[in-house]
Amino acid sequence: MRIAIFGLGYVGSVTGACLARMGHRVCGVDVSPVKVEMINAGHSPVLERGLEKLITEEVRRGALRASCDAREAMRGAELSLVCVGTPARHDGNADLTHLRRAVREIGRALALAHGFHTVVMRSTAPPGTVRNVVIPGLERGSGRRAGRDFGACFHPEFLREGTSIHDFFHPPLNVAGCEVPRSARHLLELWKPLRAPLCLTTLEVAEMVKYASNAYHALKVAFANEIGTLSKGLGIDGREVMRILARDRKLSVSPLYLRPGFAFGGPCLPKDVQVLERLGRRQGVEVPLLSNILESNARHLRRAADLVLATRKKRIGVLGLVFKSQTDDLRGSPACALVQLLLRANRQVRIYEPRVEISRLLGANRAFIEKALPQLSRLLVSSPQELLSFSEVIVLAGTHGEFAPVVRSLRKSQTLVDLVGWARMGPPGASGYRGMCWVQPAYRPAC
Ligand SMILES: NC(=O)c1ccc[n+]([C@@H]2O[C@H](COP(=O)([O-])OP(=O)(O)OC[C@H]3O[C@@H](n4cnc5c(N)ncnc54)[C@H](O)[C@@H]3O)[C@@H](O)[C@H]2O)c1
């Protein structure tokens, strides 16, 4: 393919050189004549392992060149990649000045282009940027229509400085927010030789994936540092602690616990997080990340209550009370705390929980419920039908198999508040659907 690349900083120069190596004809564009001259002279504008050699070879082969002129770079190109900087403004918001300017230039060049063109945003930008800034800017500048004459995608970049050439050729995953089939085909063709899965999704999901991914990396670093600091204070080697923790690929470093849903609870997580926080306090060590985990969870629980209260309905039916489905363990169950919040807000609550028989609750389980929800025996109903005929709102707080037909038989007048986002549940009969921290009722993985 012929490819134009806007922005010859870290991302643009690495991408340009690597795409040239893959056999494409690449022309880079930058507002800096110095960077353009450097590329054309076979030099790398940034210090990156292996890049100087790659650029020298590809420029010599005629596969890579650079220009300050967008129109020249886009002549005959099927694809443009935008890799300009999107730094933080002083108020913390993303500064889209360079991006807007690049979009203007691409739009003008697109007006002269023949055939279909795909514009791919690789710069990190807040969700909504492609739909609300890039597409209108390109349409204004070119007089052409998105979807018909050109496609605009968001394709987050995950390479790391220092190992970026290796990362380019061995991506963990390619993600593209792309809603135009012809552009999706361009991207599939582009990445086919690398054999990394291409995850096609909506523009906004792809934009958000980039921020979520970087926030997650930052969170992991801060977490490891707090665990290390606490461990050091106790005379323990935190590096060994984290090395062992990271060896667990089933629970610790895995997709588990990474699904948006209801608040956590149970007999272990809340108390153990609290102990760590207290250990920090006793040592006089500040661990703000660990100290705020329970607060974050409490706010999530409050949001669940607000979601139910916002329906302005009086009679609430809760499906599921135990802290983990398929058990009868009520200890630390967030659903119990939710029921208390609803009762305090003067709602009438009924609960269907097939795993709980009050007369059979024993030991700590019984002690917990007597303290946390002493009125439970008055609230439990014995059948889903009883719950359905009582409730104006059904709150799905568990994932027992028995709940699926209950949700499906909701009446149009009833609202479903879904705290668990259970994909297998199927479409609810209720006309109103409120998801805990997602928008659509049926979750369909994009890739
Ligand atoms: N650096 C990384 O490791 C990395 C990794 C993933 C994603 N990103 C994202 O990629 C984007 C680029 O990052 P970077 O580190 O390469 O930035 P950079 O600052 O190194 O390079 C940006 C380049 O864009 C050029 N530019 C600005 N306006 C232009 C225009 N109108 N036309 C053409 N060129 C223009 C600048 O002169 C500069 O050379 C950012 O959004 C960043 O958040 C960076």
The ligand as an SDF file (V2000), in Angstrom:
LIG
                    3D

 44 48  0  0  0  0  0  0  0  0999 V2000
    5.6080    7.8650   22.6010 N   0  0  0  0  0  0  0  0  0  0  0  0
    5.0000    6.7390   22.8790 C   0  0  0  0  0  0  0  0  0  0  0  0
    5.5860    5.7860   23.4020 O   0  0  0  0  0  0  0  0  0  0  0  0
    3.5590    6.5670   22.5280 C   0  0  0  0  0  0  0  0  0  0  0  0
    2.9920    5.2840   22.6110 C   0  0  0  0  0  0  0  0  0  0  0  0
    1.6520    5.1160   22.2740 C   0  0  0  0  0  0  0  0  0  0  0  0
    0.8950    6.2120   21.8770 C   0  0  0  0  0  0  0  0  0  0  0  0
    1.4580    7.4490   21.8370 N   0  0  0  0  0  0  0  0  0  0  0  0
    0.6210    8.5570   21.3660 C   0  0  0  0  0  0  0  0  0  0  0  0
    0.9720    8.8110   20.0040 O   0  0  0  0  0  0  0  0  0  0  0  0
    0.9330   10.2050   19.7190 C   0  0  0  0  0  0  0  0  0  0  0  0
    2.2870   10.6750   19.2250 C   0  0  0  0  0  0  0  0  0  0  0  0
    3.2350   10.4870   20.2640 O   0  0  0  0  0  0  0  0  0  0  0  0
    4.7830   10.7620   20.0350 P   0  0  0  0  0  0  0  0  0  0  0  0
    5.4710   10.3910   21.3020 O   0  0  0  0  0  0  0  0  0  0  0  0
    5.2170   10.1580   18.7510 O   0  0  0  0  0  0  0  0  0  0  0  0
    4.7610   12.3700   19.8830 O   0  0  0  0  0  0  0  0  0  0  0  0
    5.9730   13.3070   19.4700 P   0  0  0  0  0  0  0  0  0  0  0  0
    5.7370   14.5880   20.1780 O   0  0  0  0  0  0  0  0  0  0  0  0
    7.2810   12.5860   19.6410 O   0  0  0  0  0  0  0  0  0  0  0  0
    5.7520   13.5240   17.9140 O   0  0  0  0  0  0  0  0  0  0  0  0
    4.6870   14.2160   17.3710 C   0  0  0  0  0  0  0  0  0  0  0  0
    5.1310   14.7780   16.0310 C   0  0  0  0  0  0  0  0  0  0  0  0
    4.0100   15.3430   15.3830 O   0  0  0  0  0  0  0  0  0  0  0  0
    4.4750   16.4890   14.6630 C   0  0  0  0  0  0  0  0  0  0  0  0
    3.3220   17.3250   14.2800 N   0  0  0  0  0  0  0  0  0  0  0  0
    2.6070   18.1830   15.0380 C   0  0  0  0  0  0  0  0  0  0  0  0
    1.6230   18.7320   14.3100 N   0  0  0  0  0  0  0  0  0  0  0  0
    1.6990   18.1750   13.0750 C   0  0  0  0  0  0  0  0  0  0  0  0
    0.9280   18.3330   11.8720 C   0  0  0  0  0  0  0  0  0  0  0  0
   -0.1080   19.1650   11.7950 N   0  0  0  0  0  0  0  0  0  0  0  0
    1.3060   17.6260   10.7940 N   0  0  0  0  0  0  0  0  0  0  0  0
    2.3510   16.7770   10.8470 C   0  0  0  0  0  0  0  0  0  0  0  0
    3.1130   16.6110   11.9410 N   0  0  0  0  0  0  0  0  0  0  0  0
    2.7810   17.2880   13.0450 C   0  0  0  0  0  0  0  0  0  0  0  0
    5.4600   17.1170   15.6170 C   0  0  0  0  0  0  0  0  0  0  0  0
    6.3370   18.0460   14.9470 O   0  0  0  0  0  0  0  0  0  0  0  0
    6.1670   15.8790   16.1440 C   0  0  0  0  0  0  0  0  0  0  0  0
    7.2900   15.5780   15.3380 O   0  0  0  0  0  0  0  0  0  0  0  0
    0.4630   10.8770   21.0060 C   0  0  0  0  0  0  0  0  0  0  0  0
   -0.9240   11.0340   20.9480 O   0  0  0  0  0  0  0  0  0  0  0  0
    0.8520    9.8770   22.0880 C   0  0  0  0  0  0  0  0  0  0  0  0
    0.0320   10.0110   23.2210 O   0  0  0  0  0  0  0  0  0  0  0  0
    2.7790    7.6290   22.1290 C   0  0  0  0  0  0  0  0  0  0  0  0
  1  2  1  0
  2  3  2  0
  2  4  1  0
  4  5  1  0
  4 44  2  0
  5  6  2  0
  6  7  1  0
  7  8  2  0
  8  9  1  0
  8 44  1  0
  9 10  1  0
  9 42  1  0
 10 11  1  0
 11 12  1  0
 11 40  1  0
 12 13  1  0
 13 14  1  0
 14 15  2  0
 14 16  1  0
 14 17  1  0
 17 18  1  0
 18 19  2  0
 18 20  1  0
 18 21  1  0
 21 22  1  0
 22 23  1  0
 23 24  1  0
 23 38  1  0
 24 25  1  0
 25 26  1  0
 25 36  1  0
 26 27  1  0
 26 35  1  0
 27 28  2  0
 28 29  1  0
 29 30  1  0
 29 35  2  0
 30 31  1  0
 30 32  2  0
 32 33  1  0
 33 34  2  0
 34 35  1  0
 36 37  1  0
 36 38  1  0
 38 39  1  0
 40 41  1  0
 40 42  1  0
 42 43  1  0
M  CHG  2   8   1  16  -1
M  END
$$$$
